[in-house]
Amino acid sequence: MSYETMRHFADSWGLIFLFVVFLAAVGWAFRPGSSYREQADIPFKHDDHEDQRHG
């Protein structure tokens, strides 16, 4: 397999494959019933302020 053949394959089918993987990841993140609220708030949590928020 030559470099040109591999490059042509990557330019066409590789792009399509990566686009399908991207769509699958987005679909997984936005699927019904998924809840990522706790994970989204991780950067904003601080140990010294946690007592004030939760009681």
FITI-414085 format. One record per atom (N, C-alpha, C): residue number from 1; residue in three letters; x, y, z; atom name. Coordinates in steps of 0.001 Angstrom, whole numbers. Last residue first. Layout:
{rec NUM,ALA,{X,Y,Z},CA}
...
This chain:
{rec 55,GLY,{-26169,22843,53358},N}
{rec 55,GLY,{-26769,22789,54662},CA}
{rec 55,GLY,{-25972,23305,55754},C}
{rec 54,HIS,{-24976,22986,50905},N}
{rec 54,HIS,{-25749,21797,51228},CA}
{rec 54,HIS,{-26235,21766,52676},C}
{rec 53,ARG,{-23586,25444,50717},N}
{rec 53,ARG,{-24568,25070,49705},CA}
{rec 53,ARG,{-25504,23966,50183},C}
{rec 52,GLN,{-21830,25502,52888},N}
{rec 52,GLN,{-22822,26565,52741},CA}
{rec 52,GLN,{-23919,26181,51761},C}
{rec 51,ASP,{-20152,23316,52461},N}
{rec 51,ASP,{-21020,23324,53638},CA}
{rec 51,ASP,{-22107,24382,53510},C}
{rec 50,GLU,{-18709,24089,50204},N}
{rec 50,GLU,{-19682,23015,50084},CA}
{rec 50,GLU,{-20631,22993,51267},C}
{rec 49,HIS,{-16677,25881,50427},N}
{rec 49,HIS,{-18000,26424,50161},CA}
{rec 49,HIS,{-19083,25342,50125},C}
{rec 48,ASP,{-14361,24377,50764},N}
{rec 48,ASP,{-14711,25337,51809},CA}
{rec 48,ASP,{-16108,25944,51610},C}
{rec 47,ASP,{-14210,22781,48445},N}
{rec 47,ASP,{-14411,22146,49750},CA}
{rec 47,ASP,{-14878,23150,50795},C}
{rec 46,HIS,{-16057,23657,45591},N}
{rec 46,HIS,{-14910,23942,46456},CA}
{rec 46,HIS,{-15207,23342,47826},C}
{rec 45,LYS,{-17086,23226,42282},N}
{rec 45,LYS,{-17181,22793,43670},CA}
{rec 45,LYS,{-15884,23118,44398},C}
{rec 44,PHE,{-16764,23722,39644},N}
{rec 44,PHE,{-17224,24825,40478},CA}
{rec 44,PHE,{-17341,24460,41949},C}
{rec 43,PRO,{-16083,21403,38299},N}
{rec 43,PRO,{-15093,22475,38382},CA}
{rec 43,PRO,{-15489,23607,39329},C}
{rec 42,ILE,{-18581,19884,38647},N}
{rec 42,ILE,{-17343,19520,39346},CA}
{rec 42,ILE,{-16329,20667,39385},C}
{rec 41,ASP,{-20872,20289,37174},N}
{rec 41,ASP,{-20611,21203,38288},CA}
{rec 41,ASP,{-19305,20918,39022},C}
{rec 40,ALA,{-20989,18220,35377},N}
{rec 40,ALA,{-20786,19559,34849},CA}
{rec 40,ALA,{-20433,20549,35955},C}
{rec 39,GLN,{-21589,16063,37003},N}
{rec 39,GLN,{-20275,16114,36380},CA}
{rec 39,GLN,{-19983,17510,35844},C}
{rec 38,GLU,{-24248,16735,37679},N}
{rec 38,GLU,{-23227,16628,38720},CA}
{rec 38,GLU,{-21828,16717,38133},C}
{rec 37,ARG,{-25491,16679,35109},N}
{rec 37,ARG,{-25461,17907,35906},CA}
{rec 37,ARG,{-24364,17847,36965},C}
{rec 36,TYR,{-25946,14704,33299},N}
{rec 36,TYR,{-24551,15054,33534},CA}
{rec 36,TYR,{-24428,16320,34371},C}
{rec 35,SER,{-28035,12291,32541},N}
{rec 35,SER,{-27936,13392,33490},CA}
{rec 35,SER,{-26469,13627,33815},C}
{rec 34,SER,{-30164,10974,30107},N}
{rec 34,SER,{-28793,11180,30571},CA}
{rec 34,SER,{-28754,12401,31471},C}
{rec 33,GLY,{-32744,10834,29178},N}
{rec 33,GLY,{-32446,10172,30440},CA}
{rec 33,GLY,{-31023,10348,30914},C}
{rec 32,PRO,{-31984,10807,25744},N}
{rec 32,PRO,{-32981,10990,26799},CA}
{rec 32,PRO,{-32599,10209,28051},C}
{rec 31,ARG,{-28672,11941,24848},N}
{rec 31,ARG,{-29739,10944,24809},CA}
{rec 31,ARG,{-30731,11204,25941},C}
{rec 30,PHE,{-26484,13570,24594},N}
{rec 30,PHE,{-27798,14201,24609},CA}
{rec 30,PHE,{-28947,13197,24553},C}
{rec 29,ALA,{-24306,11810,24565},N}
{rec 29,ALA,{-24360,12854,25581},CA}
{rec 29,ALA,{-25758,13455,25702},C}
{rec 28,TRP,{-24860,10222,22332},N}
{rec 28,TRP,{-24764,9604,23649},CA}
{rec 28,TRP,{-24903,10656,24749},C}
{rec 27,GLY,{-24717,12115,20273},N}
{rec 27,GLY,{-25970,11417,20539},CA}
{rec 27,GLY,{-25992,10773,21912},C}
{rec 26,VAL,{-22009,12728,20453},N}
{rec 26,VAL,{-23005,13776,20716},CA}
{rec 26,VAL,{-24352,13137,21027},C}
{rec 25,ALA,{-20942,10227,19736},N}
{rec 25,ALA,{-20612,10830,21032},CA}
{rec 25,ALA,{-21621,11909,21405},C}
{rec 24,ALA,{-21995,9927,17140},N}
{rec 24,ALA,{-22331,8951,18178},CA}
{rec 24,ALA,{-22049,9522,19570},C}
{rec 23,LEU,{-20752,12051,15825},N}
{rec 23,LEU,{-22210,12047,15966},CA}
{rec 23,LEU,{-22661,11063,17042},C}
{rec 22,PHE,{-18067,11143,15993},N}
{rec 22,PHE,{-18470,12398,16622},CA}
{rec 22,PHE,{-19984,12431,16835},C}
{rec 21,VAL,{-18240,8845,14414},N}
{rec 21,VAL,{-17857,8722,15824},CA}
{rec 21,VAL,{-18266,9976,16588},C}
{rec 20,VAL,{-18838,10051,11964},N}
{rec 20,VAL,{-19804,9138,12570},CA}
{rec 20,VAL,{-19497,8943,14053},C}
{rec 19,PHE,{-16448,11448,11572},N}
{rec 19,PHE,{-17694,12190,11687},CA}
{rec 19,PHE,{-18778,11323,12322},C}
{rec 18,LEU,{-14644,9345,11305},N}
{rec 18,LEU,{-14521,10238,12455},CA}
{rec 18,LEU,{-15774,11079,12654},C}
{rec 17,PHE,{-15631,8225,8865},N}
{rec 17,PHE,{-15591,7445,10097},CA}
{rec 17,PHE,{-15530,8351,11326},C}
{rec 16,ILE,{-15207,10340,7062},N}
{rec 16,ILE,{-16566,9845,7304},CA}
{rec 16,ILE,{-16623,9063,8614},C}
{rec 15,LEU,{-12418,10496,7169},N}
{rec 15,LEU,{-13238,11646,7550},CA}
{rec 15,LEU,{-14661,11208,7869},C}
{rec 14,GLY,{-11748,7978,6167},N}
{rec 14,GLY,{-11339,8364,7515},CA}
{rec 14,GLY,{-12164,9530,8031},C}
{rec 13,TRP,{-12663,8017,3533},N}
{rec 13,TRP,{-13329,7169,4511},CA}
{rec 13,TRP,{-12943,7504,5943},C}
{rec 12,SER,{-10974,10316,2516},N}
{rec 12,SER,{-12380,10044,2225},CA}
{rec 12,SER,{-13043,9262,3356},C}
{rec 11,ASP,{-8409,10542,3569},N}
{rec 11,ASP,{-9139,11750,3196},CA}
{rec 11,ASP,{-10616,11479,2987},C}
{rec 10,ALA,{-7634,7877,3853},N}
{rec 10,ALA,{-7830,8698,5047},CA}
{rec 10,ALA,{-8631,9956,4731},C}
{rec 9,PHE,{-7430,7132,1127},N}
{rec 9,PHE,{-8345,6436,2031},CA}
{rec 9,PHE,{-8654,7283,3260},C}
{rec 8,HIS,{-5409,8886,296},N}
{rec 8,HIS,{-6731,8957,-319},CA}
{rec 8,HIS,{-7780,8279,566},C}
{rec 7,ARG,{-3314,7928,1881},N}
{rec 7,ARG,{-3788,9297,2038},CA}
{rec 7,ARG,{-5181,9462,1442},C}
{rec 6,MET,{-2975,5347,880},N}
{rec 6,MET,{-3365,5540,2277},CA}
{rec 6,MET,{-3912,6942,2508},C}
{rec 5,THR,{-2178,6001,-1727},N}
{rec 5,THR,{-3376,5199,-1499},CA}
{rec 5,THR,{-3884,5382,-75},C}
{rec 4,GLU,{186,7412,-1229},N}
{rec 4,GLU,{-930,8079,-1909},CA}
{rec 4,GLU,{-2238,7324,-1700},C}
{rec 3,TYR,{1812,5427,-79},N}
{rec 3,TYR,{1433,6605,692},CA}
{rec 3,TYR,{214,7295,76},C}
{rec 2,SER,{698,2098,-973},N}
{rec 2,SER,{1543,3279,-1084},CA}
{rec 2,SER,{1003,4422,-226},C}
{rec 1,MET,{844,-1173,0},N}
{rec 1,MET,{0,0,0},CA}
{rec 1,MET,{895,1243,0},C}
